Amino acid sequence: MKVVVTGGAGYVGSHALAELKSAGHEPVVFDDLSEGHAEATGESGLVRVDLADEARVFKALCESRAEAVMHFAASASVGESVEEPQKYYFNNVVNTLRLLRAMRSAGIERFVFSSSCTVYGIPQRTPITEDFPLAPMSPYGRTKAAVEGILEDYASAYGLRYASLRYFNAAGAMPDGSLGEDHEPETHLIPLVIRAALGLRERISIYGTDYPTPDGTCIRDYIHVLDIARAHVLALEALADRQSMTYNLGIGQGHSVKEVIEEARRVTGRDIPVEEGPRRPGDPPALVSSPQKIKAELGWEARLASLRQIIETAWRWHSTHPQGFASKG
């Protein structure tokens, strides 16, 4: 089918393009390139459009003749959302409402939403299942939870068929090194660790070594970006005969900050200097997913499940593209 991919020039969105094409679909990218990279879209059609321009979005949707929308376009830094909540509510909530309204006008009823594990806040236990209460701790997490509520209401009132995918820590890159992660500023642990290995930063900061975890550092569930992308495609296809669905996306296994750094040292064969500091406010000790629901209902399985595989693919990308993509915005 023809699928509009908003934010398709970004990290997860660009990998979703590759999976869509591999599955025989025809993606069209909507992106304003404020943070994405045109090169990341490959040979997919690219429509440069700002979701804030609802009339332009409606016109582009009609011209695309798309049957579904896969929505990645959003501001996505927890820290920045605390400093600039207005930006996040406009980009993530208001612009999503504009997109949904344009979709209704264009007669498009299938929607796959890139959500986040931040909707859970600080869970009382792990692994986290989809029935855990939503208690986001940041404006970013609250925007994702808000959109999930909007989708539920649109499904009830207007017949929208949607999938919300709450993924954990996206990481890794295309195994052949052709596509990967390029954010500025970078906030994700694995690319930061690799930058230190490449000498592009002096050291890695470890925020907190006194958590109730085996080595005292935070534990997170790292999932390869291609496994996230494939889940989006499976969910899209399932919407052909299902009304709505919500899934966690993770491996179901956590790794601590220190484990990630040690594995990166083994993969790269390089020293990675570290400095230890105090905890950051609001960092949960552990966030680990239960992926059992999506496994049972959609037959999804992680294909690049080991931390070594994830870091190896990230290292291949960053070591051959130390400055990222040629274009910046």
C-alpha positions in Angstrom: 0.0 0.0 0.0 1.0 3.6 -0.3 2.0 5.0 3.1 2.9 8.5 4.2 5.7 8.5 6.7 5.9 11.7 8.7 9.4 12.3 10.0 10.8 9.8 7.5 14.1 11.7 7.3 14.8 11.1 11.0 16.4 8.2 12.8 13.6 5.7 13.3 11.5 7.0 10.4 14.3 6.4 7.9 14.8 2.8 9.0 11.0 2.3 8.7 11.2 3.4 5.1 13.6 0.6 4.4 11.4 -1.9 6.1 8.3 -0.7 4.3 10.0 -1.0 0.9 11.3 -4.4 1.8 7.8 -5.5 2.6 6.5 -4.3 -0.8 4.9 -1.0 0.3 5.3 2.4 -1.3 6.3 5.1 1.3 6.2 8.8 0.8 8.1 11.0 3.3 6.6 14.1 4.8 9.4 16.0 6.6 10.3 19.7 7.1 14.0 18.7 7.4 14.4 20.8 10.6 16.1 17.9 12.2 16.0 15.1 9.6 18.4 14.5 6.7 17.3 14.3 3.1 19.9 11.6 2.4 18.3 9.3 4.9 15.2 9.0 2.8 17.0 7.2 -0.1 14.9 6.9 -3.2 11.6 7.4 -1.3 9.6 10.4 -2.5 10.2 13.4 -0.2 7.6 16.1 0.4 9.1 19.0 2.4 6.1 20.1 4.5 5.6 21.4 8.0 2.8 19.7 9.9 1.8 23.1 11.3 0.6 24.0 7.8 -2.6 21.9 7.8 -3.8 23.1 4.3 -0.5 22.0 2.8 -0.6 18.7 4.6 -4.1 18.0 3.4 -3.1 18.8 -0.2 0.0 16.6 0.0 -2.0 13.7 1.5 -4.5 13.9 -1.3 -1.7 14.0 -3.9 0.0 11.0 -2.3 -3.1 8.8 -2.6 -1.9 7.2 0.6 -4.0 4.6 2.4 -2.2 5.0 5.8 0.0 7.3 7.8 3.0 6.2 9.9 3.7 9.1 12.3 7.3 9.7 13.6 7.5 13.5 13.3 8.0 14.9 16.9 10.4 16.6 19.2 12.0 13.9 21.2 14.3 15.0 24.0 13.1 14.5 27.6 15.5 17.1 28.9 14.6 19.7 26.3 10.9 19.1 26.9 11.4 20.2 30.6 13.0 23.4 29.4 10.7 24.1 26.4 7.3 22.5 27.2 5.5 24.8 24.8 7.5 23.6 21.9 6.7 20.0 22.7 3.0 20.5 23.2 2.8 22.3 19.8 5.0 20.0 17.8 3.8 16.7 19.4 0.2 17.3 20.2 -1.2 20.3 18.3 0.6 19.2 15.0 -0.6 15.6 15.4 -4.2 16.9 15.8 -3.7 18.9 12.6 -2.4 15.8 10.9 -5.4 13.7 12.1 -7.8 16.4 10.9 -6.2 16.5 7.5 -6.3 12.7 7.3 -10.1 12.7 8.1 -10.6 15.2 5.3 -8.6 13.1 2.9 -10.4 9.9 3.9 -7.4 8.1 5.4 -8.3 5.8 8.3 -5.2 3.9 9.3 -2.6 5.4 11.6 0.6 4.0 13.2 1.9 6.1 16.0 5.5 6.2 17.3 4.9 6.4 21.1 7.3 5.9 24.0 7.9 4.0 27.2 8.1 7.4 28.9 4.3 7.3 29.2 4.9 4.9 32.2 7.0 7.3 34.2 8.8 5.5 37.0 7.3 2.0 37.3 7.1 0.2 40.6 8.5 -3.0 39.0 9.7 -4.5 35.8 9.1 -5.9 33.2 6.6 -3.4 32.1 3.4 -4.6 30.5 0.9 -2.6 28.5 -1.6 -2.5 31.3 0.7 -0.6 33.7 -0.8 2.8 34.6 0.4 5.8 32.6 2.2 8.3 34.8 4.6 10.3 32.6 7.2 12.4 34.4 8.2 14.8 31.6 6.4 17.0 29.1 7.7 14.7 26.4 6.1 11.7 28.0 2.9 13.6 28.7 2.6 14.6 25.0 2.9 10.9 24.0 0.2 9.9 26.5 -2.0 12.8 25.3 -1.8 11.7 21.7 -2.6 8.1 22.7 -5.8 9.4 24.4 -6.7 11.4 21.3 -6.3 8.3 19.1 -8.6 6.4 21.4 -11.2 9.1 21.1 -10.8 9.4 17.3 -11.3 5.6 17.0 -14.5 5.8 19.0 -16.0 8.8 17.3 -14.6 8.7 13.7 -13.6 5.0 13.1 -9.9 5.6 13.0 -7.9 2.4 13.1 -4.6 2.9 14.9 -1.6 1.3 16.5 0.4 2.9 19.3 3.9 1.4 19.7 5.6 2.3 23.0 9.3 1.6 22.3 12.1 1.6 24.8 15.7 2.6 24.0 16.1 2.7 20.2 19.7 2.0 19.2 21.8 0.6 16.4 22.0 1.2 12.7 21.6 -0.5 9.3 23.9 -3.5 9.4 25.7 -2.5 6.1 26.6 0.9 7.6 24.5 2.8 5.1 22.1 4.4 7.5 22.3 5.4 11.1 21.7 7.9 13.9 22.6 11.5 13.6 21.2 13.9 16.2 22.5 17.3 17.3 22.7 17.5 20.2 23.1 13.8 20.8 21.5 12.5 24.0 21.5 8.7 23.5 24.0 6.7 25.4 25.3 4.3 22.7 26.2 7.0 20.1 27.7 9.1 22.9 29.9 6.2 23.9 30.9 5.6 20.3 31.8 9.3 19.9 34.1 8.9 22.9 35.7 5.9 21.3 36.3 7.9 18.1 37.8 10.7 20.1 35.0 13.1 19.2 34.3 13.7 22.9 36.6 13.6 25.9 34.6 11.2 28.1 31.3 9.7 29.0 29.4 10.9 32.1 27.7 8.3 34.2 24.9 9.9 36.1 24.5 8.0 39.3 26.3 4.9 40.6 24.2 4.2 43.7 21.0 2.9 42.1 19.5 -0.4 43.5 20.9 -2.4 40.5 23.7 -4.9 40.4 26.5 -2.4 39.5 24.7 0.8 40.8 24.0 2.3 37.3 20.7 2.6 35.5 19.4 -0.3 33.5 17.6 0.2 30.2 16.1 -2.1 27.5 17.9 -1.5 24.2 16.1 -2.4 21.0 17.6 -2.3 17.5 16.0 0.4 15.3 15.3 -2.2 12.6 13.3 -4.3 15.0 11.3 -1.2 15.9 10.8 -0.5 12.2 9.6 -4.0 11.4 7.1 -3.9 14.3 5.7 -0.7 12.7 5.2 -2.5 9.4 3.6 -5.5 11.1 1.2 -3.2 13.0 0.4 -1.3 9.8 -0.5 -4.6 8.0 -2.6 -5.8 11.0 -4.8 -2.7 10.8 -6.3 -4.2 7.6 -8.6 -6.2 9.8 -8.2 -4.8 13.3 -9.5 -1.6 14.9 -6.7 -0.6 17.3 -3.7 -1.9 19.3 -1.1 -0.8 21.7 2.2 -2.6 22.2 5.5 -2.3 24.0 8.6 -2.6 21.9 11.7 -3.9 23.7 13.9 -6.9 24.0 12.7 -7.8 27.5 16.2 -7.7 28.8 18.0 -4.7 30.5 21.6 -3.6 30.4 23.2 -1.1 32.7 25.2 2.0 31.7 28.4 0.3 32.8 27.6 -2.9 30.7 27.0 -0.7 27.6 30.3 1.0 28.1 32.2 -2.3 28.6 30.6 -3.9 25.6 31.5 -0.8 23.5 35.1 -1.1 24.6 35.1 -4.8 23.4 33.5 -4.0 20.1 35.6 -1.0 19.2 38.8 -2.1 20.8 39.3 1.4 22.2 39.5 3.0 25.5 36.4 5.0 26.6 37.1 7.4 29.4 34.3 7.9 31.9 33.5 10.3 34.8 31.0 9.5 37.5 28.5 12.1 38.7 25.3 12.4 40.7 22.0 11.1 39.6 19.8 13.1 37.3 16.3 14.0 38.7 13.6 11.6 37.4 15.8 8.8 36.1 14.2 5.5 37.0 16.6 2.8 38.2 15.4 0.3 35.6 13.1 0.3 32.5 12.6 -3.1 31.0 9.8 -4.1 28.6 7.7 -7.1 28.4 7.3 -7.7 24.6 5.1 -10.7 25.1 1.9 -9.1 23.7 3.3 -8.1 20.3 5.0 -11.5 20.0 1.8 -13.3 20.6 -0.5 -11.1 18.5 1.7 -10.1 15.6 4.4 -12.7 15.6 7.1 -10.1 16.1 10.5 -11.3 17.3 13.7 -9.2 17.7 16.2 -10.3 15.0 19.1 -8.2 16.3 18.6 -8.8 20.0 22.0 -8.9 21.6 23.7 -5.8 22.9 26.8 -6.7 20.9 24.9 -6.7 17.6 23.3 -3.4 18.4 26.7 -1.8 19.2 28.4 -3.4 16.3 25.9 -1.9 13.8 26.1 1.5 15.5 29.9 1.4 15.4 29.9 0.5 11.7 27.8 3.6 11.0 29.6 6.1 13.2 33.1 4.9 12.3 32.4 5.4 8.6 30.3 8.6 9.1 31.9 10.3 12.1 30.3 13.6 11.2 26.9 12.0 10.4 25.0 12.9 7.2 26.5 15.4 4.8 23.5 17.7 5.1 22.4 19.1 8.5 18.8 20.1 8.3 
